[in-house]
Amino acid sequence: MGRLWTPNAAAWYLDIESDATVAGSAAGSVDIDPAVVMAGIGYRFQAALDTKRPGTW
């Protein structure tokens, strides 16, 4: 994609389990298992690639 554009992607699966109580009495179990997917694209501004300035990319 070149020096200025960067792709990014990630995926997570979360396994969340808990026992539910109501007024101190067991009310069952709760299972929440979401899948999260993320995709993105970033742009690095030209000033960051300026080689005349020390300490920049």
N, C-alpha and C positions, 0 to 999 in steps of 0.2 A: 504494500500500500504506500510505500515511500517513507521518507523521513518525517513527514508532517502528520500523517494519519496513523492511528493505532487502533486495531480492533480489540475488543474485550468480550469475553463470554464466561459465564459461570452457571453452575446448577447445584442445588442443594436438595437433599431429602431429609426432613426432620421427623424423627420418631419420638413423639411426645405422649407419654402415658401417665395418668394420675388417677388416684382413687378420690371420688367425690363424697363429701359428707354434707348432710343437711341437719342443722341443729344437733350436731354431735353423733348422728346416726348415719351408718353407711348408706349411700344412695346409688352405688354402682361405680363403674370405672369410666373414665373419659379417655378416648384415643383420638388424638389430633395428629394426622400424618400429612402435612402439606409438602408439596413439591414446588420449589421456587426456581424459576429460570430467568436469567438476566442476559441481555446482550446489549452491547454499547459500542460506540465509536468515539474516539477522541481526536482532537486536533491540537497540535503543538504549534504555537504561534511563531512566525518567522523570527522575531526578535530573540527567541531562545536559541536559534541556530546561528546567530551572529558570531563568527569566530574572531572578530576584532575586540570583543569584550571578554576579558579573562573571567573565568568562573562560571561561564554559561555553558549550555549544552553544546 
